[in-house]
Amino acid sequence: MGLTKIKDPAFLPFPGFADARLENRSHESFRFHTRSLEVLAKRIVFPLQDSERRNSMKLLCAMRDFPLHATIGEGIGQEAYPEMGEVSDCPLNEVVISFSQLVVDGATLFLAVDTIPKEVLNLRAEVNAKHTAEGLNVTPIVDLLHITLARIMFFSNREKLSDYVEDVKVIREGLWENPIKLEIVGIFRGRADINLKLRSR
């Protein structure tokens, strides 16, 4: 399991990614209603930030360091979108998605759905077809609808990583019992690097 690997002596923080790679990504993602985000912050984001402080870590954290979003699709190419991006109305506005899974991949913590709604799969297919028509290489996202919650960027005490893992387990168990429900209010379309700079709607 991913949580077990965090306690491995060979575990390393998130290595980062090149801005150039993000600049070449055309990106679409869901944005969510403020009411939904307030619940998510109380149940997940604030506890993660508390764990960060107690365990002498540095997290790159959603809602604080970048806008919280769920990726629909991406296309990669030398000529992606112009140097801009915006949040606009989404055809799935007011659709509520239930997130019940906490997934660890290396230094990154994701929130994911157990079953992707059909209307989301249909929209993803439309986005992928658009990227293909534009001559972009579609990023394969199969059987996954996720939100990046946090990335471990730095830790000063390897032993305290075990305490962070226990904190994440508590959050995960709460999700199994009571999934987070997020209401869609918009869609971001633009370059991936711009998406990470825009605030949540």
PyRosetta script that sets phi, psi and omega in degrees:
from pyrosetta import init, pose_from_sequence

init()
pose = pose_from_sequence("MGLTKIKDPAFLPFPGFADARLENRSHESFRFHTRSLEVLAKRIVFPLQDSERRNSMKLLCAMRDFPLHATIGEGIGQEAYPEMGEVSDCPLNEVVISFSQLVVDGATLFLAVDTIPKEVLNLRAEVNAKHTAEGLNVTPIVDLLHITLARIMFFSNREKLSDYVEDVKVIREGLWENPIKLEIVGIFRGRADINLKLRSR")
pose.set_psi(1, 152.9)
pose.set_omega(1, -178.8)
pose.set_phi(2, -61.7)
pose.set_psi(2, -38.0)
pose.set_omega(2, -179.7)
pose.set_phi(3, -63.2)
pose.set_psi(3, -37.2)
pose.set_omega(3, 178.4)
pose.set_phi(4, -62.9)
pose.set_psi(4, -38.0)
pose.set_omega(4, -178.1)
pose.set_phi(5, -66.7)
pose.set_psi(5, -27.8)
pose.set_omega(5, 178.9)
pose.set_phi(6, -62.0)
pose.set_psi(6, -30.8)
pose.set_omega(6, -179.1)
pose.set_phi(7, -86.2)
pose.set_psi(7, -2.7)
pose.set_omega(7, 179.3)
pose.set_phi(8, -68.9)
pose.set_psi(8, 139.5)
pose.set_omega(8, 179.2)
pose.set_phi(9, -58.6)
pose.set_psi(9, -21.8)
pose.set_omega(9, -178.6)
pose.set_phi(10, -90.0)
pose.set_psi(10, -0.5)
pose.set_omega(10, -177.3)
pose.set_phi(11, -61.8)
pose.set_psi(11, 137.8)
pose.set_omega(11, 179.8)
pose.set_phi(12, -126.2)
pose.set_psi(12, 152.4)
pose.set_omega(12, 176.4)
pose.set_phi(13, -64.2)
pose.set_psi(13, 170.6)
pose.set_omega(13, 177.2)
pose.set_phi(14, -61.3)
pose.set_psi(14, 127.8)
pose.set_omega(14, -175.5)
pose.set_phi(15, -77.5)
pose.set_psi(15, -9.6)
pose.set_omega(15, -178.2)
pose.set_phi(16, 88.4)
pose.set_psi(16, 170.8)
pose.set_omega(16, 176.4)
pose.set_phi(17, -136.7)
pose.set_psi(17, 153.3)
pose.set_omega(17, -176.1)
pose.set_phi(18, -75.1)
pose.set_psi(18, 134.8)
pose.set_omega(18, 177.8)
pose.set_phi(19, -58.0)
pose.set_psi(19, -35.5)
pose.set_omega(19, -178.6)
pose.set_phi(20, -59.8)
pose.set_psi(20, -38.6)
pose.set_omega(20, 179.6)
pose.set_phi(21, -64.1)
pose.set_psi(21, -40.8)
pose.set_omega(21, 179.5)
pose.set_phi(22, -70.2)
pose.set_psi(22, -35.0)
pose.set_omega(22, 179.4)
pose.set_phi(23, -63.0)
pose.set_psi(23, -25.5)
pose.set_omega(23, -178.6)
pose.set_phi(24, -94.3)
pose.set_psi(24, 12.7)
pose.set_omega(24, -179.5)
pose.set_phi(25, -109.8)
pose.set_psi(25, 120.4)
pose.set_omega(25, 169.7)
pose.set_phi(26, -84.1)
pose.set_psi(26, 127.2)
pose.set_omega(26, -164.8)
pose.set_phi(27, -130.5)
pose.set_psi(27, 136.1)
pose.set_omega(27, 171.2)
pose.set_phi(28, -126.2)
pose.set_psi(28, 133.2)
pose.set_omega(28, 179.1)
pose.set_phi(29, -150.5)
pose.set_psi(29, 155.0)
pose.set_omega(29, 177.2)
pose.set_phi(30, -78.9)
pose.set_psi(30, 145.4)
pose.set_omega(30, 166.5)
pose.set_phi(31, -115.9)
pose.set_psi(31, 154.6)
pose.set_omega(31, -170.0)
pose.set_phi(32, -123.0)
pose.set_psi(32, 158.9)
pose.set_omega(32, -176.6)
pose.set_phi(33, -64.1)
pose.set_psi(33, 146.2)
pose.set_omega(33, -179.8)
pose.set_phi(34, -56.1)
pose.set_psi(34, -38.6)
pose.set_omega(34, 179.0)
pose.set_phi(35, -59.2)
pose.set_psi(35, -42.6)
pose.set_omega(35, 179.5)
pose.set_phi(36, -65.6)
pose.set_psi(36, -42.2)
pose.set_omega(36, -177.6)
pose.set_phi(37, -66.4)
pose.set_psi(37, -33.8)
pose.set_omega(37, 178.6)
pose.set_phi(38, -63.0)
pose.set_psi(38, -40.3)
pose.set_omega(38, 178.2)
pose.set_phi(39, -66.8)
pose.set_psi(39, -44.6)
pose.set_omega(39, 180.0)
pose.set_phi(40, -62.2)
pose.set_psi(40, -40.9)
pose.set_omega(40, -179.7)
pose.set_phi(41, -62.4)
pose.set_psi(41, -44.8)
pose.set_omega(41, -177.8)
pose.set_phi(42, -65.0)
pose.set_psi(42, -40.2)
pose.set_omega(42, -173.8)
pose.set_phi(43, -87.4)
pose.set_psi(43, -27.0)
pose.set_omega(43, -173.4)
pose.set_phi(44, -126.5)
pose.set_psi(44, -55.4)
pose.set_omega(44, -171.1)
pose.set_phi(45, -66.2)
pose.set_psi(45, -48.2)
pose.set_omega(45, -179.3)
pose.set_phi(46, -64.3)
pose.set_psi(46, -42.4)
pose.set_omega(46, 174.8)
pose.set_phi(47, -60.9)
pose.set_psi(47, -36.1)
pose.set_omega(47, 176.7)
pose.set_phi(48, -64.7)
pose.set_psi(48, -41.9)
pose.set_omega(48, 179.7)
pose.set_phi(49, -67.7)
pose.set_psi(49, -34.4)
pose.set_omega(49, 175.7)
pose.set_phi(50, -65.2)
pose.set_psi(50, -42.4)
pose.set_omega(50, 177.6)
pose.set_phi(51, -63.0)
pose.set_psi(51, -38.9)
pose.set_omega(51, 178.0)
pose.set_phi(52, -56.9)
pose.set_psi(52, -46.7)
pose.set_omega(52, -178.6)
pose.set_phi(53, -67.0)
pose.set_psi(53, -45.4)
pose.set_omega(53, -176.2)
pose.set_phi(54, -67.5)
pose.set_psi(54, -28.6)
pose.set_omega(54, -173.0)
pose.set_phi(55, -108.0)
pose.set_psi(55, 18.3)
pose.set_omega(55, 173.2)
pose.set_phi(56, 53.0)
pose.set_psi(56, 51.4)
pose.set_omega(56, -179.1)
pose.set_phi(57, -119.5)
pose.set_psi(57, 170.4)
pose.set_omega(57, 169.3)
pose.set_phi(58, -127.8)
pose.set_psi(58, 116.8)
pose.set_omega(58, 177.6)
pose.set_phi(59, -105.5)
pose.set_psi(59, 143.4)
pose.set_omega(59, 164.6)
pose.set_phi(60, -90.1)
pose.set_psi(60, 108.2)
pose.set_omega(60, -163.3)
pose.set_phi(61, -117.4)
pose.set_psi(61, 134.2)
pose.set_omega(61, 176.5)
pose.set_phi(62, -61.7)
pose.set_psi(62, 147.2)
pose.set_omega(62, 179.4)
pose.set_phi(63, 76.5)
pose.set_psi(63, -12.0)
pose.set_omega(63, 174.8)
pose.set_phi(64, -114.6)
pose.set_psi(64, -48.1)
pose.set_omega(64, -174.9)
pose.set_phi(65, -104.0)
pose.set_psi(65, -18.0)
pose.set_omega(65, 175.7)
pose.set_phi(66, -159.6)
pose.set_psi(66, 156.5)
pose.set_omega(66, -177.8)
pose.set_phi(67, -69.0)
pose.set_psi(67, 139.9)
pose.set_omega(67, 177.8)
pose.set_phi(68, -73.8)
pose.set_psi(68, 132.5)
pose.set_omega(68, -177.2)
pose.set_phi(69, -156.4)
pose.set_psi(69, 158.2)
pose.set_omega(69, 175.2)
pose.set_phi(70, -117.4)
pose.set_psi(70, 120.2)
pose.set_omega(70, -174.2)
pose.set_phi(71, -70.6)
pose.set_psi(71, 130.1)
pose.set_omega(71, 174.0)
pose.set_phi(72, -91.0)
pose.set_psi(72, -50.8)
pose.set_omega(72, 179.9)
pose.set_phi(73, -168.1)
pose.set_psi(73, 162.3)
pose.set_omega(73, 177.9)
pose.set_phi(74, -143.4)
pose.set_psi(74, 148.1)
pose.set_omega(74, 173.3)
pose.set_phi(75, -128.0)
pose.set_psi(75, 138.1)
pose.set_omega(75, -175.2)
pose.set_phi(76, -111.6)
pose.set_psi(76, 133.5)
pose.set_omega(76, 177.8)
pose.set_phi(77, -172.0)
pose.set_psi(77, 165.0)
pose.set_omega(77, -179.7)
pose.set_phi(78, -66.3)
pose.set_psi(78, -30.5)
pose.set_omega(78, 178.7)
pose.set_phi(79, -116.1)
pose.set_psi(79, 91.0)
pose.set_omega(79, 178.3)
pose.set_phi(80, -89.8)
pose.set_psi(80, -140.8)
pose.set_omega(80, 176.4)
pose.set_phi(81, -72.3)
pose.set_psi(81, 165.4)
pose.set_omega(81, 174.1)
pose.set_phi(82, -63.6)
pose.set_psi(82, 179.2)
pose.set_omega(82, -178.8)
pose.set_phi(83, -76.0)
pose.set_psi(83, 63.6)
pose.set_omega(83, 179.9)
pose.set_phi(84, -165.4)
pose.set_psi(84, 173.1)
pose.set_omega(84, 175.9)
pose.set_phi(85, -174.7)
pose.set_psi(85, 154.5)
pose.set_omega(85, -178.2)
pose.set_phi(86, -152.5)
pose.set_psi(86, 159.2)
pose.set_omega(86, 174.7)
pose.set_phi(87, -98.9)
pose.set_psi(87, 126.3)
pose.set_omega(87, -179.2)
pose.set_phi(88, -132.0)
pose.set_psi(88, 178.2)
pose.set_omega(88, 178.7)
pose.set_phi(89, -61.2)
pose.set_psi(89, 144.5)
pose.set_omega(89, -179.1)
pose.set_phi(90, -111.8)
pose.set_psi(90, 142.2)
pose.set_omega(90, 177.5)
pose.set_phi(91, -62.1)
pose.set_psi(91, -15.0)
pose.set_omega(91, 178.9)
pose.set_phi(92, -105.8)
pose.set_psi(92, 19.3)
pose.set_omega(92, 177.1)
pose.set_phi(93, -51.7)
pose.set_psi(93, 137.5)
pose.set_omega(93, 179.3)
pose.set_phi(94, 80.4)
pose.set_psi(94, -4.7)
pose.set_omega(94, 172.0)
pose.set_phi(95, -70.5)
pose.set_psi(95, 135.8)
pose.set_omega(95, -179.4)
pose.set_phi(96, -105.7)
pose.set_psi(96, 128.8)
pose.set_omega(96, -179.4)
pose.set_phi(97, -113.0)
pose.set_psi(97, 135.1)
pose.set_omega(97, -178.4)
pose.set_phi(98, -98.2)
pose.set_psi(98, 120.2)
pose.set_omega(98, 179.1)
pose.set_phi(99, -107.4)
pose.set_psi(99, 121.6)
pose.set_omega(99, -173.9)
pose.set_phi(100, -128.0)
pose.set_psi(100, -2.2)
pose.set_omega(100, -174.4)
pose.set_phi(101, -117.0)
pose.set_psi(101, 134.8)
pose.set_omega(101, 172.7)
pose.set_phi(102, -109.0)
pose.set_psi(102, 119.1)
pose.set_omega(102, -172.9)
pose.set_phi(103, -118.5)
pose.set_psi(103, 133.7)
pose.set_omega(103, 177.8)
pose.set_phi(104, -110.0)
pose.set_psi(104, 127.0)
pose.set_omega(104, 176.4)
pose.set_phi(105, -130.4)
pose.set_psi(105, 99.5)
pose.set_omega(105, -175.7)
pose.set_phi(106, 64.7)
pose.set_psi(106, -123.1)
pose.set_omega(106, -179.1)
pose.set_phi(107, -91.9)
pose.set_psi(107, 4.7)
pose.set_omega(107, -174.4)
pose.set_phi(108, -107.3)
pose.set_psi(108, 138.8)
pose.set_omega(108, 178.9)
pose.set_phi(109, -113.1)
pose.set_psi(109, 125.9)
pose.set_omega(109, -178.2)
pose.set_phi(110, -116.3)
pose.set_psi(110, 151.8)
pose.set_omega(110, 167.3)
pose.set_phi(111, -107.8)
pose.set_psi(111, 130.7)
pose.set_omega(111, -173.8)
pose.set_phi(112, -138.0)
pose.set_psi(112, 162.2)
pose.set_omega(112, 177.3)
pose.set_phi(113, -92.3)
pose.set_psi(113, 155.8)
pose.set_omega(113, 174.9)
pose.set_phi(114, -80.3)
pose.set_psi(114, -42.0)
pose.set_omega(114, 178.6)
pose.set_phi(115, -132.7)
pose.set_psi(115, 127.3)
pose.set_omega(115, -179.5)
pose.set_phi(116, -79.0)
pose.set_psi(116, 126.2)
pose.set_omega(116, 178.0)
pose.set_phi(117, -58.5)
pose.set_psi(117, 145.5)
pose.set_omega(117, -177.3)
pose.set_phi(118, -59.0)
pose.set_psi(118, -39.3)
pose.set_omega(118, -177.5)
pose.set_phi(119, -66.1)
pose.set_psi(119, -29.3)
pose.set_omega(119, 176.2)
pose.set_phi(120, -70.5)
pose.set_psi(120, -42.2)
pose.set_omega(120, 177.7)
pose.set_phi(121, -61.6)
pose.set_psi(121, -39.4)
pose.set_omega(121, 178.9)
pose.set_phi(122, -65.0)
pose.set_psi(122, -42.6)
pose.set_omega(122, 179.0)
pose.set_phi(123, -65.9)
pose.set_psi(123, -39.8)
pose.set_omega(123, 177.9)
pose.set_phi(124, -61.0)
pose.set_psi(124, -40.7)
pose.set_omega(124, 178.6)
pose.set_phi(125, -62.5)
pose.set_psi(125, -38.9)
pose.set_omega(125, 177.7)
pose.set_phi(126, -65.3)
pose.set_psi(126, -43.2)
pose.set_omega(126, 179.6)
pose.set_phi(127, -63.6)
pose.set_psi(127, -44.8)
pose.set_omega(127, 179.0)
pose.set_phi(128, -61.7)
pose.set_psi(128, -40.5)
pose.set_omega(128, 179.3)
pose.set_phi(129, -64.8)
pose.set_psi(129, -38.4)
pose.set_omega(129, 178.3)
pose.set_phi(130, -63.7)
pose.set_psi(130, -44.6)
pose.set_omega(130, 179.5)
pose.set_phi(131, -62.8)
pose.set_psi(131, -41.4)
pose.set_omega(131, 179.2)
pose.set_phi(132, -62.0)
pose.set_psi(132, -43.0)
pose.set_omega(132, 179.8)
pose.set_phi(133, -64.3)
pose.set_psi(133, -27.3)
pose.set_omega(133, 178.9)
pose.set_phi(134, -84.0)
pose.set_psi(134, -0.4)
pose.set_omega(134, 179.1)
pose.set_phi(135, 82.3)
pose.set_psi(135, 16.9)
pose.set_omega(135, 179.1)
pose.set_phi(136, -92.7)
pose.set_psi(136, 154.3)
pose.set_omega(136, 174.5)
pose.set_phi(137, -86.2)
pose.set_psi(137, 117.9)
pose.set_omega(137, -176.7)
pose.set_phi(138, -72.0)
pose.set_psi(138, 129.2)
pose.set_omega(138, 174.7)
pose.set_phi(139, -74.1)
pose.set_psi(139, 119.8)
pose.set_omega(139, -177.5)
pose.set_phi(140, -71.1)
pose.set_psi(140, 115.8)
pose.set_omega(140, 174.2)
pose.set_phi(141, -122.5)
pose.set_psi(141, 102.0)
pose.set_omega(141, -173.1)
pose.set_phi(142, -115.5)
pose.set_psi(142, 131.2)
pose.set_omega(142, 176.0)
pose.set_phi(143, 54.6)
pose.set_psi(143, 37.1)
pose.set_omega(143, -179.2)
pose.set_phi(144, -148.7)
pose.set_psi(144, 126.9)
pose.set_omega(144, 167.3)
pose.set_phi(145, -129.8)
pose.set_psi(145, 113.5)
pose.set_omega(145, -169.4)
pose.set_phi(146, -138.6)
pose.set_psi(146, 162.8)
pose.set_omega(146, 175.0)
pose.set_phi(147, -125.7)
pose.set_psi(147, 125.7)
pose.set_omega(147, 173.7)
pose.set_phi(148, -75.2)
pose.set_psi(148, 120.1)
pose.set_omega(148, -179.3)
pose.set_phi(149, -93.3)
pose.set_psi(149, -46.1)
pose.set_omega(149, -175.3)
pose.set_phi(150, -161.5)
pose.set_psi(150, 153.3)
pose.set_omega(150, 173.1)
pose.set_phi(151, -128.8)
pose.set_psi(151, 134.3)
pose.set_omega(151, 177.0)
pose.set_phi(152, -77.2)
pose.set_psi(152, 113.9)
pose.set_omega(152, -178.2)
pose.set_phi(153, -97.9)
pose.set_psi(153, -27.1)
pose.set_omega(153, -176.3)
pose.set_phi(154, -161.2)
pose.set_psi(154, 144.0)
pose.set_omega(154, 169.6)
pose.set_phi(155, -143.5)
pose.set_psi(155, 140.9)
pose.set_omega(155, -176.4)
pose.set_phi(156, -98.4)
pose.set_psi(156, -17.0)
pose.set_omega(156, -176.8)
pose.set_phi(157, -137.3)
pose.set_psi(157, 108.8)
pose.set_omega(157, -176.2)
pose.set_phi(158, -61.5)
pose.set_psi(158, -32.6)
pose.set_omega(158, -179.4)
pose.set_phi(159, -63.8)
pose.set_psi(159, -31.2)
pose.set_omega(159, -178.5)
pose.set_phi(160, -74.5)
pose.set_psi(160, -11.8)
pose.set_omega(160, 174.7)
pose.set_phi(161, -61.0)
pose.set_psi(161, -30.5)
pose.set_omega(161, 178.0)
pose.set_phi(162, -64.6)
pose.set_psi(162, -36.1)
pose.set_omega(162, 177.7)
pose.set_phi(163, -68.8)
pose.set_psi(163, -38.6)
pose.set_omega(163, 175.6)
pose.set_phi(164, -61.0)
pose.set_psi(164, -43.7)
pose.set_omega(164, 178.9)
pose.set_phi(165, -59.3)
pose.set_psi(165, -42.5)
pose.set_omega(165, 179.4)
pose.set_phi(166, -64.8)
pose.set_psi(166, -37.2)
pose.set_omega(166, 177.2)
pose.set_phi(167, -63.7)
pose.set_psi(167, -41.9)
pose.set_omega(167, 179.3)
pose.set_phi(168, -65.0)
pose.set_psi(168, -37.4)
pose.set_omega(168, 178.3)
pose.set_phi(169, -60.9)
pose.set_psi(169, -39.9)
pose.set_omega(169, 178.5)
pose.set_phi(170, -62.5)
pose.set_psi(170, -44.1)
pose.set_omega(170, 177.9)
pose.set_phi(171, -62.2)
pose.set_psi(171, -43.6)
pose.set_omega(171, -178.0)
pose.set_phi(172, -62.0)
pose.set_psi(172, -43.9)
pose.set_omega(172, -179.8)
pose.set_phi(173, -63.3)
pose.set_psi(173, -36.5)
pose.set_omega(173, 177.2)
pose.set_phi(174, -64.9)
pose.set_psi(174, -35.3)
pose.set_omega(174, 177.8)
pose.set_phi(175, -68.0)
pose.set_psi(175, -39.0)
pose.set_omega(175, 178.5)
pose.set_phi(176, -60.3)
pose.set_psi(176, -39.8)
pose.set_omega(176, -177.9)
pose.set_phi(177, -79.1)
pose.set_psi(177, -32.6)
pose.set_omega(177, -175.0)
pose.set_phi(178, -148.2)
pose.set_psi(178, 89.3)
pose.set_omega(178, -178.1)
pose.set_phi(179, -58.8)
pose.set_psi(179, 154.2)
pose.set_omega(179, 174.9)
pose.set_phi(180, -83.9)
pose.set_psi(180, 129.7)
pose.set_omega(180, 179.2)
pose.set_phi(181, -108.7)
pose.set_psi(181, 121.7)
pose.set_omega(181, -176.7)
pose.set_phi(182, -116.2)
pose.set_psi(182, 129.4)
pose.set_omega(182, -179.4)
pose.set_phi(183, -96.1)
pose.set_psi(183, 126.0)
pose.set_omega(183, 179.5)
pose.set_phi(184, -71.3)
pose.set_psi(184, 132.6)
pose.set_omega(184, 176.0)
pose.set_phi(185, -127.2)
pose.set_psi(185, -5.6)
pose.set_omega(185, -179.1)
pose.set_phi(186, -173.1)
pose.set_psi(186, 171.7)
pose.set_omega(186, 177.6)
pose.set_phi(187, -133.2)
pose.set_psi(187, 133.1)
pose.set_omega(187, 173.8)
pose.set_phi(188, -90.6)
pose.set_psi(188, 134.0)
pose.set_omega(188, 172.1)
pose.set_phi(189, -130.4)
pose.set_psi(189, 123.3)
pose.set_omega(189, 179.7)
pose.set_phi(190, 163.4)
pose.set_psi(190, -164.4)
pose.set_omega(190, 178.4)
pose.set_phi(191, -73.7)
pose.set_psi(191, 145.2)
pose.set_omega(191, -176.6)
pose.set_phi(192, -62.0)
pose.set_psi(192, -35.6)
pose.set_omega(192, -179.3)
pose.set_phi(193, -70.0)
pose.set_psi(193, -31.8)
pose.set_omega(193, 176.9)
pose.set_phi(194, -69.7)
pose.set_psi(194, -38.3)
pose.set_omega(194, 178.4)
pose.set_phi(195, -56.0)
pose.set_psi(195, -39.1)
pose.set_omega(195, -177.8)
pose.set_phi(196, -73.7)
pose.set_psi(196, -11.3)
pose.set_omega(196, -179.4)
pose.set_phi(197, -100.0)
pose.set_psi(197, -21.2)
pose.set_omega(197, -178.0)
pose.set_phi(198, -78.0)
pose.set_psi(198, 143.1)
pose.set_omega(198, 176.7)
pose.set_phi(199, -77.4)
pose.set_psi(199, 159.8)
pose.set_omega(199, 177.9)
pose.set_phi(200, -65.3)
pose.set_psi(200, 152.5)
pose.set_omega(200, -178.2)
pose.set_phi(201, -74.4)
pose.dump_pdb("model.pdb")
